[in-house]
Amino acid sequence: MKSLKLLRSCVGVAAFAAGMVMLGAHAISTAHAQAAPKKGKYLIYLSESYSGNAWQTEGANVVKALAKTPPYDKEVELREVISGTDVQAQISAYESMIAAHADGVISFPISPVALNRVVKRGCESGTLFFMYDATVTESCAYNVSYITAGFGENTAQALANELHGKGNIFMSRGVPGNSVDKRHYDGAMSVFKKYPGIKVVAEYYGYWDDRTTQQETAKALAAHPDVDGIWAQAGEDGAIKALVAAGKKLVPVTGENSNGFRLALADQGMRAKGLQGVSSGSPPATAGLAFKLMMEKLQGKRNLDTHNIQYALPWVPAEDVKICSGDRLEGGCNTFPAGKVPDSFVTEVFNSRLLPELSLDSALHGNPTPGQTIQPLPADAVVKAPDQPGINCQQCSLRADAYQPTHIQPLTSK
C-alpha cells in the first residue's frame, strides 16, 4: 500500500444533499468537512453531477456497497458529493477534493471538456481521476464507459428497421452538454440521416428520468399525435407511459435498461398493440468497475496501459427479455418481475464476472452483501475504447467507421 498521504491537509468536502449546489450550501458543506481522513485509509471522493434518477442512485450505491465490503471497509474512507448540473459547481467540488489531498476521485462528470483544467491540476497533485459512464477529454483522467460501444447508432438502426425506413419519430435525449448525450445523439443522427423517409418531428431533453421523459413525451404527442416511433435514452419507460396515458397507439420504442421498459417489451398484449423495440444503453455497473480499477491501481495491483476503457454495450431485443424468478440475474434472465423493483430500476447494474460482490440490496440501498469479500478483477477486465474526439480525447481523429452499427444490420438501404 502506498503512503496514503498521512500528512494530508484536513480540508475536505462533505456530501451535498442533492441537485445543484447553491453558494450557501457549498459553504456549509466545506465547514462540515474539517475532520481529517481516518488514519491509514485511502481518501476517495464519489463526485456526482446530475443526480435524482434511478441510474445515478444505483451507480452511487454500487460504489458505496463496494467501499463497505471487506477488505475495502478497512482501507477506504469514501465521501460523497453531489454538485448538480452546474459545471462550475463540479469544478469547485473537484478543487476542494484536490485541496484535501484526495487519493482518488470517482466521478460522473457533467462536461467532457469544461472540467479538463481542474482535472489536470488534480493529476499533477497526485489525485487519480476515474470517470464512469460520462467522460472527459483530459488525457490524465481514466474514462470507464460504454458510450463508444455505439448505443446511438445501434438503437437508431433498430428503430429504422422497425419502421422500414419511413415515419415520424421523437428523439428523447439526456442531459444537455454531457458527453453521453452527445455521443448517443451523434451516433443516432448518423443513421437517421441515411433515411430521407424518417422525420424527426420532436426532440426534447428527458434528463434520463422517467417522470420528466413522460411529461416531455406527452407535450410532443399533443403537437404530433401521428408519431410512428420513439428513439429514447434513459427514461424510456416514461415515453411508453405517455403513449398509454394519451390513449395513443403503441409504436416501436428503443431505449435503455429500465426494468419497466423490459417488462413492457415482454408483455404480449402491448406487443400486439404495436410495441416493439430493444433495450440497450448505460450500465450503472461502470461505476463499480471504475472504483475497483482505481483501487487496484492505488494498491499497485494493476498497471493500466490505456486511459479509455470500454464497457460492453448491453443488447436485449424484445424477444430476448427473460424474467427472473429470484433476486439475481442468473440462468439467462435479465429482468425482475413486476413489483420486485421500481419500474425505473436499471437492470444492467450487475455483472457476475466483474462485480460478483453485489446484490439487489447493494443496488437499491448501497449495502454490502453479507459474506462477500472484494474479488480481484480478471486480467482481461480492461478493453481499450476507441478514440472519440470531444468525448475521450482532444488531439485525435474520428475513425471512418466510428458510427457503424455493430449489433444490428439495416433491413433497407433507404
N, C-alpha and C positions, 0 to 999 in steps of 0.2 A: 504494500500500500504506500502511496506517496505521502509526502509530509503532511497533507491535509491543511496546510496553511494555519498552523496553530497560533500565529501572531496576527491573525486577521483583524481588520477593523471591526468594531462591534456595531457598525451601522448596517441595517438591513431593511427589508421591505416586508410588511405583513400583508396578508391577503386582503384584497378589496372585496366588498360584499358581492357585487356583480355589476355587469354592464359597464358603461363608460365612467371613467374616473373624473370626478369634479375636483376643483382645487382644494376645497376643504377636506374632502375625503382623503386626498393624497397626503395632505399634511398630517392628518390623524394617523394614517397607516404608517408613515415614517416614524412618528413618535412612538408607536406601539412596537417598533422593531429594534429597540435599542439593545435588547439582550443579545449577547454573543452566541454564536452557534455552539452546540454542545461539543465538549472536548472529544477529539478523536473521531469525529464524524465528517463525512463529506457534506458540504452545504450545497444543496441543489434547489433551484427555483423552478417551479412549474408556472410558466408565464402564458396565460391565455389572453387572447384579444377578444374576438367575438365570442360571446357566451350566451347561455339561456336556452339552447336547444338540446335535444336528447344526444346528438352526436358529440357535442362538446362536453357534456356531462359524463358520458361514457369514457371518452378519451382521458379526461382528468381522473375518473375513478380507477381506470386501469393503472395509471401511474401511482396513484395513492395506494392501491392494493399491493402492487409490487414493492413499494417502499416499506410496507409493513410486513412483508414476507421475509422470514429468515433466509440468509443472514443480513439482508439489506436493512432489516429493522434495527440492527445494532451498528450499521455502517453509514446510514443516511439520515440527515435532517432535511426534510422536504418542506418548503414554504410555497404556498400558492398565491399567485397574484393574478387578478382579472382586471385588465386595463380597458376593455371595451373596444369600440370600433374607431376611436380617435387615435391616429397613428402617433401623434405627439405624446399621448398618454403612455403608449407602449415604449416609446423611446425613453421617456422619463423613468419608467419602471426598469428598463434594462440598465440605465445609468446607475440607479440605486443598487441593483444587484451587483454590478461591477464594483461599485464603491464598497460593498460588503465583502468583496473578495470571494464571490461565489466560485465554487469549483466547477459548477456546470449550470446551464440554463436549458431546460427542455421547454419548447415553446411552439404554439400555433401563432405564426406571425401574421399581422394584418396586411402587410405590404411586401412585395418581392424586392423592392428597391429602396424605399424610404428608410428602412432600418439599417441599411448597409454600413453607414458610417459608425453608428454606435456599436454594431456587432463587431466591426473590425477593431475598435478600441478595446472591446472586451477580450477578443482573442489575443491581442497584444499584451493584455494584462494577465493572461493565463486562465481565462474563463472559457470553458468549452461551450459552444452553442450547438444544440441539436434541435432542428426544426422538424415537426411532424405534420404530415399531410400538406399543409401550405409550405411555401418555400421562400428563400431569399436568394439573391444573386451574388452576395458577398462570398468570395471563394473560400474563406477560412471556416465558414459555417458548414455543418453537416445537415443535409436535407434527406429525410426519410419519408418518402411519399410514393403514392401510386399514380399521381396525376400525369406523369409522362407515359403511362401504360395505355392511354388512349380512351378514356371514358367518353369524351365528347364525340369523337368520330365514330366509335363503335355503336353507341346508342343512337346517334343520328342515322347511321346506315340501317340499323334495325328498324327505326321508325319509317325511313324512306321505303324499305322493303314492304312493311305492312301496308303502306299507302300506295304501293305500286308507282311511286314517283310523283303522285299528284295529291294536292289537298291543302287546306288552310290549317296552319299549326300555330300553337302558342309555344313560347320559349320561357320557361320559368328558371330564372338564374339564381345565383347565390348572393354573396356579399360584394358590393361594388369595390373594384380596385384590388381584390385579393387574387393571388396567383392561381388558386384553384379555379375560381370563376373564369378568369381569363383563359386558362388552358382549355377548360371544358368548352367554352364558347367558341374559341378559335377552331378547335377540332370539329365541333358540330357544324359550324358555318362552312368549313372546307368541304363538307359532304353536301349540305343543303344547296350550296351554290351550283352543284352539278345537275340539279333537278329544277328546271325552269317552272315545272308544274307545281312545285311546293312553294307556298307563300307564307311567310311569317307575318301573321296579321296582328299579333300581340306579343310584346316582350316586356317582362317585368321581373323585379327582384323579390324573391320569396325569402331571402335571408336564411336559407337552409332550415326553415321552420315550417312545420305542418300548418299551424294556425295562420301564419302570415301568407303562406302559399295558397291556402284555401280562400282567404279574403281577396288576394290579388287575382286568382283564377276566376272567382265569382265576378269581379269587375270586368275582366276580359270577356267572360261569357255574355254579360249584359250587352256588350258592344258587338260581339261576334258570336252569336249563338250557333252558327253553322260550322264550328270548328271540327276538323277531321282527325286531329291528333295532337298530343302534347309531349314535348320534349322537356323533361324536368331534371333539375339537380335535386339535392336533398330537400324534403318537404313534399315529395311526390304523392304521399298518401292524402295530403290536403287537397291536391288537384283532383283526385278521384272523389273525395267527399264533396267538393264543389260541384262536380258534374251530377252526382247523385242528388244533392240538395236542390239543384236547379231543375231537376226533372228532365235533364237532357239525355240524349243517347250516350251510351258509353263509347269511348273511342280508344284506339291504341295509345298507351302511355308508356314512355320509357323513363325510368327513374332510378333511384339509388336503393338502399338496402333496408328500409324500414320494415318492421315485422308486419304492420298493417298493409303495406303495399304487396308484400309477398302473399299474404292471406287473400287479398283481393284477386291477385293473379291466379291463385289456386281455386278460387270459387267458380264452380262450373256455371252457376246461374249468372254471374257477372260476365263471364266469358261468352255465354250465349247471347248476352245483350251488347256485345261488341268490344269488351275489354280484352286487349292483348298487350304484350309488352315484354320487357326484360328488366330484371333487377341487377344493377351493377353498382359502380361508384365506390365511395370512400369508406375504407375500413377504419374505425377507431383503433383497431389493433396496431396501427402505425405508431401511436403514442407509446405503447408498451415496447415495441421493437426499438424505438429510438432511445427509450430510457435504459433498456438492457445493454444496447450498444454503447451508450455513454458510460455506463458503469464498467463494462468490460475494458473500455479504453482507459478510464481513470485508474483502474486497478492493474493496468499493464497486461491484461489477459488477451487483448486483441489489437492488432495493427490494422488500420483502415487505409487502403490504398486509393480510395475514392471518397469524395465528399458528397456525391449524389447517389443515393441508394434507392432503388426502385422496389416497391411492394407490388405483388401481382394484382392484376385487375380482377375483382370478383365478376362472375358472369352466370346469372341464373335466369334463363328464359322461363316463361310461364309454365311450360310443360315439365320443367325440371324442379319446380317447387315441391319440397317434401317436408311435411310437418312432423316435428319431433314428438316423442311420447314422454320424454323426461326433461331434466334441467340442462342437458348438454346437447351440443350439436355433434352427434355421432351416428354412425351407421348410414351416412349419406344424407341425413336430414339437415335442413338449412333454415327452418322457420319454427317458431314456437306457436302452440295452439292459442286461439283467442282467449284472452283473459289471463294468460300466463305472464305476459309483459304488456306494457302500454303499446298502442299501435305505433307510436313514434320510436320505439326501441330499435336500435340499429343492430341487425343480426351479425354483421361482419366484425364484431368486437372480439371474437375468439379465434385462436389459431393454435391447435393442439401441438403443432410441431415447434412453433416459436415461443408460444406463451402457455405452456401446459399448466402453469401455476394458477390460472384464472378460473373463476366460477361465475355463475349467474349473479351471485351475491356481490362478487367483485365488481362486475359491470354496473350493477344497479346502485350499489352503496359504497364502493371503494374499500370493501373489507377483504382481508387476506383469506385464502382458502385454508381451513384447518388441516394441519398435517402436511401442507405443501412447503417446499423449500425452493429457492431460486435455482433453476436449471440452466446450465450454460447453453448459449445459442449454438446451433450446429455450425460447422465450419463454413458451409455454403449459404449462411443466412444473408450475406451481403451480395446483392445483384446490382451492378453498376447501371444507373439510369442514363439514358441518352441526354446529351446536351440540348437545352432548350433556351434560346435567347430570351431574356426578360423573365424567365421562370427560375432557372437554377444556375445560370452563368451570364457573364457580361460580354467578354470578348470571345464569342463563339458563333458558329454558323448553324442555321437550321438545315437538318438533313432533308433531302429531296422527298423521302418517304415518311417524314415525321408525322403526317396526318393520315397515313394509310391504315384503314381498319384491319385489325388483326384477328378479331373474334367472329366476324361475320362477313360474308361476301355479298355484293349487290345482286339483286334479282333482275334489275333492269339497269341499263346504262344511262337512261334519260328519264 
